Amino acid sequence: MASDESEKYDESCIFCLIAKNQDEETEVIKQNEELVCFRDICPAAPHHYLVIPREHIHSCCSLKHVLLLRMTSMGRAVLKEQGITNMEEVRLGFHQPPFISVGHLHLHVLAPVRQISTCFEYKFTPETDSFVTVSTDGLIYYVLVFSIRHIVKTVTSYFLIILERTLVLYTKLLTSLVICFLPLLHNKSLSIAGGIFKEETTENCSTYWDQVYFWKMFRTTLKRNVSLKQNCVFVSSECTA
């Protein structure tokens, strides 16, 4: 039970404090068991209110239609109580991530629209990436598009993570195989004829120390005589005990 309560309430969230009537500076205008309405601390219009749920919901990405209808209904009721009856002069909407100042779902209720401050007009422009508007019948625009975009971005991120881990795994596997087969390659000598590599077995090197001596002499000869400008042929000589 305590875990459910902690999910619905965040002590570090100012709107959660307001929802529990623990912020003395905020003037609550209307409230019920589910929602709270209060004045915006920095109003962009003569009437600028915020409607929030008491439950801690991060943003409109998690908004359900039933809750949306209740929030818009409370917002319009507050406006009517304040003498605003012309709903065409009302703008209702949400800011969506990452354009949110407080990580708690809140509906902006502004009126009249023609008196929205020019300083804040960019924050409340309808049908933009930052502000999601609500129509008069309570249907929300653009949230579906944003949700799909968010899902695609999440799936793409997971795909890239899986791809990266797969590449790392195969790189480690390839490295292990090379390390395992490298000693086998040391049992053969390379000869260069006309730019074509040939393999000649070192059958005359019967012991481990013979092979070590052979490779030492072969590398020394290669360093002294190899020239990229000439078509030389190098053949390994027999190892002597």
Backbone as CSV, one residue per row, in Angstrom:
resi,resn,N_x,N_y,N_z,CA_x,CA_y,CA_z,C_x,C_y,C_z
1,MET,0.837,-1.207,0.000,0.000,0.000,0.000,0.867,1.251,0.000
2,ALA,1.959,1.187,0.727,2.852,2.336,0.791,3.513,2.584,-0.545
3,SER,3.819,1.502,-1.278,4.452,1.664,-2.584,3.512,2.331,-3.566
4,ASP,2.209,1.990,-3.513,1.237,2.628,-4.397,1.139,4.115,-4.101
5,GLU,1.192,4.467,-2.824,1.102,5.870,-2.430,2.310,6.648,-2.922
6,SER,3.499,6.032,-2.858,4.714,6.713,-3.292,4.710,6.954,-4.792
7,GLU,4.054,6.064,-5.567,3.982,6.244,-7.007,3.046,7.392,-7.369
8,LYS,2.047,7.645,-6.541,1.065,8.682,-6.836,1.474,10.046,-6.280
9,TYR,2.531,10.082,-5.491,2.921,11.330,-4.839,4.437,11.466,-4.851
10,ASP,4.912,12.646,-5.233,6.350,12.929,-5.275,6.629,14.123,-4.369
11,GLU,7.387,13.904,-3.310,7.652,14.958,-2.332,8.441,16.121,-2.922
12,SER,9.215,15.862,-3.965,10.017,16.919,-4.586,9.238,17.723,-5.628
13,CYS,7.996,17.341,-5.896,7.180,18.007,-6.919,6.321,19.092,-6.274
14,ILE,6.453,20.337,-6.754,5.694,21.453,-6.195,4.199,21.285,-6.428
15,PHE,3.821,20.701,-7.573,2.397,20.512,-7.860,1.786,19.436,-6.968
16,CYS,2.588,18.453,-6.561,2.097,17.457,-5.608,1.823,18.111,-4.252
17,LEU,2.685,19.050,-3.877,2.468,19.780,-2.621,1.200,20.623,-2.700
18,ILE,0.990,21.268,-3.849,-0.225,22.073,-4.033,-1.456,21.178,-3.992
19,ALA,-1.361,20.000,-4.617,-2.495,19.074,-4.644,-2.872,18.603,-3.245
20,LYS,-1.895,18.570,-2.345,-2.163,18.167,-0.963,-2.363,19.371,-0.039
21,ASN,-2.519,20.562,-0.654,-2.750,21.799,0.113,-1.618,22.082,1.104
22,GLN,-0.390,21.788,0.687,0.769,22.002,1.542,1.606,23.200,1.109
23,ASP,1.122,23.949,0.114,1.824,25.150,-0.333,0.955,26.365,-0.007
24,GLU,1.411,27.163,0.957,0.595,28.279,1.448,0.531,29.447,0.467
25,GLU,1.491,29.565,-0.428,1.535,30.710,-1.337,0.603,30.556,-2.537
26,THR,0.136,29.359,-2.798,-0.714,29.111,-3.966,-2.183,29.278,-3.601
27,GLU,-2.890,30.032,-4.435,-4.324,30.252,-4.221,-5.120,29.206,-5.008
28,VAL,-5.688,28.258,-4.302,-6.508,27.224,-4.933,-7.902,27.782,-5.179
29,ILE,-8.347,27.729,-6.431,-9.646,28.293,-6.808,-10.750,27.249,-6.747
30,LYS,-10.449,26.048,-7.204,-11.462,24.991,-7.233,-10.757,23.650,-7.087
31,GLN,-11.398,22.709,-6.397,-10.810,21.390,-6.226,-11.881,20.354,-5.913
32,ASN,-11.536,19.111,-6.200,-12.382,17.987,-5.815,-11.469,16.827,-5.422
33,GLU,-12.004,15.635,-5.346,-11.203,14.502,-4.900,-10.098,14.129,-5.890
34,GLU,-10.285,14.517,-7.153,-9.339,14.097,-8.186,-8.476,15.230,-8.726
35,LEU,-9.028,16.463,-8.787,-8.361,17.572,-9.466,-8.251,18.803,-8.577
36,VAL,-7.289,19.676,-8.930,-7.099,20.958,-8.247,-6.849,22.020,-9.305
37,CYS,-7.489,23.191,-9.143,-7.295,24.304,-10.070,-6.784,25.519,-9.299
38,PHE,-5.751,26.182,-9.838,-5.179,27.362,-9.184,-4.623,28.305,-10.244
39,ARG,-4.310,29.528,-9.840,-3.785,30.529,-10.772,-2.331,30.231,-11.113
40,ASP,-1.981,30.485,-12.369,-0.592,30.331,-12.797,0.260,31.406,-12.129
41,ILE,1.438,31.022,-11.645,2.305,31.964,-10.950,2.842,33.037,-11.890
42,CYS,2.871,32.733,-13.190,3.348,33.694,-14.192,2.319,33.756,-15.327
43,PRO,1.217,34.468,-15.124,0.103,34.445,-16.088,0.466,35.058,-17.434
44,ALA,0.012,34.401,-18.503,0.225,34.902,-19.860,-1.010,35.602,-20.398
45,ALA,-2.097,35.586,-19.629,-3.360,36.217,-20.030,-4.080,36.685,-18.766
46,PRO,-5.091,37.560,-18.918,-5.839,38.016,-17.736,-6.390,36.858,-16.905
47,HIS,-6.830,35.817,-17.574,-7.277,34.604,-16.876,-6.369,33.455,-17.311
48,HIS,-5.512,33.028,-16.412,-4.576,31.937,-16.710,-4.542,31.006,-15.498
49,TYR,-5.159,29.844,-15.662,-5.268,28.883,-14.565,-4.627,27.555,-14.969
50,LEU,-4.267,26.786,-13.954,-3.724,25.444,-14.161,-4.625,24.431,-13.471
51,VAL,-4.944,23.372,-14.182,-5.720,22.268,-13.613,-4.803,21.051,-13.554
52,ILE,-4.622,20.503,-12.357,-3.717,19.363,-12.185,-4.447,18.209,-11.504
53,PRO,-4.030,16.981,-11.775,-4.562,15.843,-11.016,-3.810,15.701,-9.694
54,ARG,-4.475,15.200,-8.690,-3.798,14.972,-7.411,-2.746,13.862,-7.542
55,GLU,-3.017,12.917,-8.403,-2.054,11.845,-8.653,-0.891,12.386,-9.479
56,HIS,0.310,11.944,-9.164,1.499,12.423,-9.878,1.608,11.725,-11.232
57,ILE,1.244,12.448,-12.295,1.385,11.988,-13.676,2.368,12.931,-14.348
58,HIS,3.356,12.385,-15.031,4.460,13.214,-15.514,4.037,14.207,-16.583
59,SER,3.351,13.759,-17.633,3.032,14.649,-18.752,1.805,14.142,-19.493
60,CYS,1.429,14.867,-20.551,0.258,14.495,-21.344,0.481,13.219,-22.142
61,CYS,1.713,12.718,-22.195,1.977,11.461,-22.903,1.280,10.293,-22.216
62,SER,1.005,10.437,-20.911,0.322,9.385,-20.153,-1.136,9.741,-19.882
63,LEU,-1.633,10.742,-20.572,-2.992,11.231,-20.330,-4.037,10.308,-20.942
64,LYS,-5.091,10.021,-20.177,-6.210,9.220,-20.667,-7.393,10.134,-20.983
65,HIS,-8.248,9.665,-21.894,-9.333,10.503,-22.395,-10.308,10.914,-21.283
66,VAL,-10.600,9.995,-20.377,-11.553,10.300,-19.295,-11.010,11.410,-18.404
67,LEU,-9.738,11.311,-18.045,-9.123,12.353,-17.216,-9.078,13.676,-17.961
68,LEU,-8.828,13.631,-19.258,-8.811,14.847,-20.073,-10.152,15.564,-20.015
69,LEU,-11.235,14.823,-20.158,-12.571,15.427,-20.121,-12.843,16.084,-18.769
70,ARG,-12.424,15.439,-17.698,-12.657,15.997,-16.364,-11.821,17.259,-16.139
71,MET,-10.605,17.259,-16.627,-9.747,18.436,-16.465,-10.279,19.621,-17.264
72,THR,-10.676,19.383,-18.512,-11.222,20.476,-19.328,-12.544,20.971,-18.759
73,SER,-13.340,20.061,-18.215,-14.618,20.456,-17.615,-14.398,21.381,-16.419
74,MET,-13.415,21.059,-15.572,-13.123,21.930,-14.428,-12.585,23.272,-14.898
75,GLY,-11.725,23.266,-15.917,-11.180,24.521,-16.435,-12.269,25.448,-16.950
76,ARG,-13.219,24.910,-17.707,-14.314,25.735,-18.232,-15.233,26.213,-17.107
77,ALA,-15.429,25.351,-16.096,-16.274,25.742,-14.966,-15.664,26.924,-14.212
78,VAL,-14.357,26.911,-14.038,-13.676,28.024,-13.365,-13.811,29.301,-14.183
79,LEU,-13.670,29.208,-15.496,-13.812,30.386,-16.357,-15.221,30.968,-16.268
80,LYS,-16.221,30.114,-16.260,-17.601,30.599,-16.154,-17.827,31.296,-14.821
81,GLU,-17.213,30.756,-13.762,-17.329,31.407,-12.455,-16.635,32.759,-12.442
82,GLN,-15.641,32.932,-13.320,-14.922,34.201,-13.421,-15.540,35.136,-14.460
83,GLY,-16.666,34.732,-15.039,-17.384,35.598,-15.978,-17.030,35.395,-17.436
84,ILE,-16.266,34.374,-17.771,-15.910,34.078,-19.163,-16.903,33.046,-19.700
85,THR,-17.751,33.462,-20.617,-18.775,32.571,-21.168,-18.537,32.226,-22.638
86,ASN,-17.772,33.050,-23.342,-17.498,32.802,-24.754,-16.319,31.827,-24.871
87,MET,-16.631,30.563,-25.168,-15.597,29.538,-25.231,-14.680,29.686,-26.446
88,GLU,-15.077,30.513,-27.418,-14.210,30.750,-28.568,-13.013,31.619,-28.193
89,GLU,-13.117,32.307,-27.061,-12.020,33.140,-26.575,-11.165,32.409,-25.545
90,VAL,-11.328,31.078,-25.500,-10.615,30.264,-24.510,-9.618,29.352,-25.222
91,ARG,-8.451,29.198,-24.621,-7.463,28.258,-25.153,-7.066,27.289,-24.047
92,LEU,-7.260,26.018,-24.327,-6.899,24.958,-23.394,-5.809,24.098,-24.025
93,GLY,-4.815,23.736,-23.237,-3.760,22.905,-23.812,-2.703,22.484,-22.811
94,PHE,-1.823,21.618,-23.298,-0.731,21.077,-22.482,0.608,21.349,-23.163
95,HIS,1.630,21.543,-22.355,2.992,21.502,-22.876,3.459,20.051,-22.826
96,GLN,4.193,19.650,-23.846,4.663,18.276,-23.898,6.185,18.240,-23.826
97,PRO,6.747,17.134,-23.348,8.206,17.025,-23.226,8.891,17.267,-24.559
98,PRO,10.034,17.937,-24.554,10.772,18.419,-23.366,10.430,19.850,-22.972
99,PHE,9.280,20.350,-23.430,8.917,21.756,-23.200,8.025,21.905,-21.969
100,ILE,8.357,21.230,-20.893,7.573,21.343,-19.664,8.467,21.894,-18.556
101,SER,7.910,22.804,-17.781,8.671,23.418,-16.689,8.561,22.613,-15.402
102,VAL,7.423,21.927,-15.214,7.203,21.088,-14.031,6.761,19.707,-14.513
103,GLY,7.430,18.681,-14.011,7.116,17.321,-14.439,5.900,16.749,-13.753
104,HIS,4.796,17.469,-13.843,3.510,17.022,-13.292,2.438,17.515,-14.257
105,LEU,1.596,16.619,-14.718,0.577,16.958,-15.709,-0.236,18.178,-15.281
106,HIS,-0.331,19.186,-16.164,-1.139,20.366,-15.854,-1.739,20.941,-17.137
107,LEU,-3.003,21.250,-17.073,-3.734,21.837,-18.196,-3.710,23.352,-18.069
108,HIS,-3.269,24.030,-19.126,-3.293,25.495,-19.153,-4.666,25.963,-19.628
109,VAL,-5.258,26.850,-18.871,-6.556,27.437,-19.211,-6.344,28.939,-19.364
110,LEU,-6.450,29.446,-20.602,-6.175,30.859,-20.875,-7.377,31.537,-21.511
111,ALA,-7.642,32.772,-21.084,-8.715,33.578,-21.676,-8.500,35.044,-21.274
112,PRO,-8.921,35.972,-22.148,-9.296,35.738,-23.553,-8.054,35.548,-24.422
113,VAL,-8.215,34.807,-25.520,-7.088,34.458,-26.383,-6.430,35.700,-26.975
114,ARG,-7.242,36.692,-27.366,-6.698,37.889,-28.016,-5.865,38.738,-27.064
115,GLN,-5.944,38.452,-25.771,-5.173,39.223,-24.800,-3.981,38.444,-24.234
116,ILE,-3.634,37.358,-24.885,-2.433,36.630,-24.455,-1.209,37.506,-24.709
117,SER,-0.348,37.613,-23.724,0.834,38.470,-23.820,1.739,38.039,-24.973
118,THR,2.229,39.028,-25.708,3.130,38.728,-26.828,4.441,38.105,-26.345
119,CYS,4.798,38.380,-25.096,6.029,37.810,-24.542,5.917,36.295,-24.353
120,PHE,4.681,35.821,-24.138,4.465,34.395,-23.894,3.710,33.710,-25.023
121,GLU,3.431,34.444,-26.078,2.613,33.887,-27.153,3.266,32.663,-27.796
122,TYR,4.588,32.681,-27.884,5.291,31.554,-28.511,5.124,30.267,-27.711
123,LYS,4.874,30.383,-26.402,4.723,29.202,-25.560,3.350,28.561,-25.690
124,PHE,2.386,29.338,-26.207,1.007,28.845,-26.269,0.444,28.901,-27.684
125,THR,1.314,28.715,-28.675,0.875,28.689,-30.065,0.287,27.317,-30.376
126,PRO,-0.954,27.269,-30.873,-1.611,25.969,-31.120,-0.909,25.151,-32.196
127,GLU,-1.042,23.839,-32.080,-0.554,22.872,-33.072,0.947,22.989,-33.329
128,THR,1.719,23.216,-32.291,3.178,23.235,-32.409,3.747,22.039,-31.651
129,ASP,5.065,21.850,-31.780,5.701,20.726,-31.092,5.674,20.883,-29.575
130,SER,5.534,22.114,-29.102,5.601,22.346,-27.663,4.233,22.403,-26.989
131,PHE,3.208,22.855,-27.713,1.904,23.078,-27.078,0.817,22.264,-27.773
132,VAL,0.152,21.411,-26.998,-0.928,20.565,-27.498,-2.255,21.192,-27.102
133,THR,-3.083,21.523,-28.072,-4.353,22.186,-27.788,-5.487,21.179,-27.650
134,VAL,-6.543,21.630,-26.988,-7.738,20.816,-26.787,-8.903,21.522,-27.448
135,SER,-9.690,20.792,-28.239,-10.831,21.390,-28.936,-12.022,21.499,-28.001
136,THR,-13.089,22.107,-28.493,-14.261,22.365,-27.658,-15.002,21.097,-27.275
137,ASP,-14.855,20.009,-28.050,-15.545,18.768,-27.704,-14.686,17.851,-26.836
138,GLY,-13.548,18.361,-26.412,-12.732,17.619,-25.460,-11.766,16.633,-26.076
139,LEU,-11.532,16.693,-27.382,-10.588,15.787,-28.033,-9.237,16.468,-28.143
140,ILE,-8.199,15.743,-27.869,-6.861,16.317,-27.872,-6.186,16.071,-29.215
141,TYR,-5.480,17.106,-29.703,-4.770,17.008,-30.966,-3.300,16.691,-30.720
142,TYR,-2.725,16.012,-31.660,-1.277,15.823,-31.765,-0.689,14.864,-30.739
143,VAL,-1.422,14.522,-29.687,-0.878,13.615,-28.682,-0.607,12.243,-29.290
144,LEU,-1.522,11.786,-30.152,-1.342,10.493,-30.793,-0.081,10.488,-31.648
145,VAL,0.121,11.560,-32.419,1.308,11.663,-33.266,2.566,11.666,-32.406
146,PHE,2.531,12.436,-31.328,3.689,12.504,-30.439,3.966,11.150,-29.800
147,SER,2.903,10.430,-29.410,3.079,9.122,-28.788,3.722,8.144,-29.760
148,ILE,3.259,8.171,-31.023,3.840,7.295,-32.037,5.312,7.644,-32.249
149,ARG,5.597,8.945,-32.310,6.981,9.391,-32.486,7.850,8.932,-31.318
150,HIS,7.293,9.022,-30.111,8.029,8.603,-28.924,8.296,7.096,-28.954
151,ILE,7.301,6.314,-29.386,7.462,4.863,-29.465,8.539,4.501,-30.482
152,VAL,8.484,5.150,-31.653,9.474,4.880,-32.705,10.879,5.211,-32.209
153,LYS,11.008,6.352,-31.516,12.315,6.758,-31.000,12.830,5.753,-29.972
154,THR,11.926,5.263,-29.111,12.322,4.290,-28.094,12.761,2.976,-28.726
155,VAL,11.962,2.491,-29.698,12.298,1.234,-30.378,13.631,1.359,-31.108
156,THR,13.842,2.507,-31.765,15.105,2.730,-32.480,16.291,2.715,-31.520
157,SER,16.124,3.340,-30.358,17.203,3.367,-29.368,17.550,1.956,-28.900
158,TYR,16.504,1.154,-28.608,16.747,-0.223,-28.181,17.430,-1.034,-29.281
159,PHE,17.018,-0.810,-30.539,17.619,-1.525,-31.664,19.105,-1.194,-31.789
160,LEU,19.444,0.098,-31.642,20.843,0.508,-31.738,21.675,-0.086,-30.607
161,ILE,21.084,-0.157,-29.409,21.799,-0.748,-28.273,22.077,-2.228,-28.528
162,ILE,21.048,-2.945,-29.023,21.212,-4.371,-29.316,22.254,-4.577,-30.414
163,LEU,22.200,-3.722,-31.453,23.164,-3.827,-32.550,24.589,-3.600,-32.054
164,GLU,24.759,-2.600,-31.203,26.089,-2.298,-30.665,26.627,-3.463,-29.842
165,ARG,25.762,-4.027,-28.987,26.203,-5.149,-28.157,26.522,-6.379,-29.006
166,THR,25.741,-6.579,-30.077,26.000,-7.710,-30.971,27.347,-7.564,-31.664
167,LEU,27.645,-6.347,-32.140,28.930,-6.101,-32.793,30.096,-6.315,-31.836
168,VAL,29.931,-5.858,-30.599,30.985,-6.056,-29.595,31.201,-7.541,-29.340
169,LEU,30.088,-8.288,-29.241,30.177,-9.729,-28.987,30.897,-10.450,-30.123
170,TYR,30.525,-10.129,-31.369,31.156,-10.780,-32.517,32.625,-10.368,-32.661
171,THR,32.933,-9.131,-32.296,34.327,-8.687,-32.332,35.174,-9.478,-31.344
172,LYS,34.639,-9.678,-30.145,35.358,-10.467,-29.143,35.516,-11.913,-29.603
173,LEU,34.452,-12.457,-30.224,34.508,-13.833,-30.711,35.552,-13.987,-31.812
174,LEU,35.578,-13.030,-32.741,36.557,-13.067,-33.830,37.979,-12.953,-33.297
175,THR,38.164,-12.078,-32.317,39.486,-11.921,-31.701,39.940,-13.215,-31.037
176,SER,39.010,-13.881,-30.355,39.338,-15.151,-29.698,39.734,-16.216,-30.716
177,LEU,39.012,-16.262,-31.846,39.334,-17.235,-32.891,40.715,-16.977,-33.481
178,VAL,41.032,-15.702,-33.711,42.344,-15.351,-34.259,43.451,-15.771,-33.303
179,ILE,43.235,-15.517,-32.013,44.237,-15.883,-31.013,44.422,-17.400,-30.953
180,CYS,43.310,-18.140,-31.108,43.383,-19.598,-31.056,44.120,-20.184,-32.258
181,PHE,43.898,-19.618,-33.446,44.481,-20.160,-34.666,45.846,-19.565,-34.995
182,LEU,46.278,-18.556,-34.261,47.566,-17.926,-34.539,48.747,-18.892,-34.394
183,PRO,48.766,-19.748,-33.357,49.878,-20.708,-33.258,49.960,-21.651,-34.447
184,LEU,48.812,-21.998,-35.039,48.814,-22.870,-36.206,49.466,-22.197,-37.396
185,LEU,49.269,-20.889,-37.502,49.870,-20.156,-38.609,51.380,-20.085,-38.483
186,HIS,51.888,-20.195,-37.275,53.328,-20.140,-37.048,54.033,-21.409,-37.487
187,ASN,53.266,-22.449,-37.831,53.862,-23.685,-38.318,54.106,-23.647,-39.817
188,LYS,53.862,-22.506,-40.454,54.046,-22.368,-41.898,54.878,-21.129,-42.181
189,SER,55.586,-21.176,-43.273,56.361,-20.015,-43.698,55.746,-19.441,-44.944
190,LEU,55.949,-18.166,-45.172,55.391,-17.478,-46.330,56.488,-17.180,-47.331
191,SER,56.178,-17.408,-48.560,57.092,-17.014,-49.627,56.356,-16.083,-50.563
192,ILE,57.084,-15.086,-51.112,56.480,-14.091,-51.978,57.030,-14.271,-53.382
193,ALA,56.170,-14.554,-54.331,56.604,-14.741,-55.712,55.697,-13.922,-56.610
194,GLY,56.271,-12.875,-57.210,55.486,-12.036,-58.106,54.304,-11.377,-57.425
195,GLY,54.441,-11.071,-56.154,53.357,-10.416,-55.420,52.300,-11.376,-54.923
196,ILE,52.474,-12.713,-55.195,51.490,-13.709,-54.768,52.069,-14.470,-53.584
197,PHE,51.300,-14.585,-52.527,51.759,-15.268,-51.324,51.590,-16.776,-51.474
198,LYS,52.632,-17.489,-51.095,52.577,-18.943,-51.089,52.867,-19.439,-49.679
199,GLU,52.402,-20.619,-49.393,52.637,-21.212,-48.087,53.505,-22.455,-48.241
200,GLU,54.548,-22.492,-47.457,55.427,-23.656,-47.472,55.560,-24.184,-46.051
201,THR,55.301,-25.434,-45.879,55.359,-26.018,-44.538,56.795,-26.151,-44.082
202,THR,56.987,-26.030,-42.824,58.327,-26.152,-42.239,58.488,-27.561,-41.669
203,GLU,58.476,-28.524,-42.551,58.553,-29.907,-42.112,59.921,-30.237,-41.510
204,ASN,60.956,-29.492,-41.980,62.299,-29.775,-41.487,62.512,-29.318,-40.044
205,CYS,61.602,-28.495,-39.554,61.734,-28.005,-38.176,61.033,-29.005,-37.278
206,SER,61.749,-29.944,-36.764,61.129,-31.048,-36.040,60.793,-30.701,-34.603
207,THR,61.491,-29.790,-34.037,61.272,-29.450,-32.634,60.824,-28.004,-32.500
208,TYR,60.347,-27.703,-31.297,59.878,-26.340,-31.016,60.992,-25.324,-31.188
209,TRP,62.197,-25.637,-30.672,63.301,-24.674,-30.750,63.791,-24.509,-32.182
210,ASP,63.658,-25.571,-32.988,63.980,-25.445,-34.406,63.059,-24.436,-35.081
211,GLN,61.768,-24.514,-34.728,60.806,-23.580,-35.318,61.081,-22.150,-34.876
212,VAL,61.438,-21.964,-33.621,61.761,-20.624,-33.127,62.957,-20.061,-33.873
213,TYR,64.002,-20.898,-34.038,65.196,-20.462,-34.762,64.863,-20.150,-36.220
214,PHE,64.032,-21.006,-36.824,63.647,-20.804,-38.222,62.944,-19.459,-38.416
215,TRP,61.962,-19.175,-37.565,61.208,-17.922,-37.694,62.081,-16.702,-37.425
216,LYS,63.020,-16.850,-36.510,63.925,-15.739,-36.230,64.782,-15.425,-37.452
217,MET,65.326,-16.447,-38.076,66.142,-16.255,-39.262,65.304,-15.747,-40.434
218,PHE,64.084,-16.251,-40.554,63.204,-15.852,-41.654,62.854,-14.364,-41.560
219,ARG,62.512,-13.895,-40.348,62.168,-12.480,-40.161,63.382,-11.590,-40.418
220,THR,64.558,-12.051,-39.987,65.778,-11.267,-40.223,66.055,-11.129,-41.712
221,THR,65.921,-12.231,-42.448,66.142,-12.200,-43.896,65.124,-11.310,-44.587
222,LEU,63.894,-11.386,-44.124,62.809,-10.594,-44.720,63.065,-9.108,-44.552
223,LYS,63.538,-8.712,-43.365,63.795,-7.295,-43.099,64.937,-6.761,-43.966
224,ARG,65.938,-7.607,-44.236,67.117,-7.157,-44.970,66.865,-7.083,-46.478
225,ASN,66.072,-8.003,-47.006,66.022,-8.177,-48.451,64.721,-7.770,-49.137
226,VAL,63.615,-7.609,-48.360,62.338,-7.313,-49.019,62.368,-5.912,-49.600
227,SER,62.006,-5.770,-50.841,61.889,-4.465,-51.492,60.591,-4.450,-52.272
228,LEU,59.732,-3.436,-52.019,58.430,-3.356,-52.674,58.544,-2.988,-54.144
229,LYS,59.708,-2.434,-54.537,59.850,-1.990,-55.923,60.294,-3.117,-56.856
230,GLN,60.755,-4.258,-56.296,61.263,-5.350,-57.109,60.391,-6.581,-56.937
231,ASN,60.484,-7.454,-57.922,59.696,-8.683,-57.908,60.600,-9.824,-57.439
232,CYS,60.832,-9.894,-56.151,61.778,-10.853,-55.612,61.047,-12.078,-55.080
233,VAL,61.767,-13.149,-55.019,61.216,-14.393,-54.484,62.057,-14.813,-53.287
234,PHE,61.375,-15.019,-52.181,62.058,-15.435,-50.961,61.583,-16.837,-50.585
235,VAL,62.481,-17.704,-50.444,62.130,-19.079,-50.081,62.872,-19.432,-48.795
236,SER,62.167,-20.019,-47.881,62.790,-20.364,-46.601,63.775,-21.508,-46.767
237,SER,64.879,-21.380,-46.096,65.908,-22.419,-46.147,65.694,-23.437,-45.042
238,GLU,66.349,-24.502,-45.139,66.174,-25.554,-44.156,66.784,-25.135,-42.819
239,CYS,66.122,-25.574,-41.762,66.615,-25.260,-40.420,67.634,-26.308,-40.001
240,THR,68.688,-25.814,-39.413,69.708,-26.737,-38.916,69.641,-26.804,-37.413
241,ALA,69.930,-27.934,-36.868,69.837,-28.123,-35.434,70.964,-27.375,-34.735
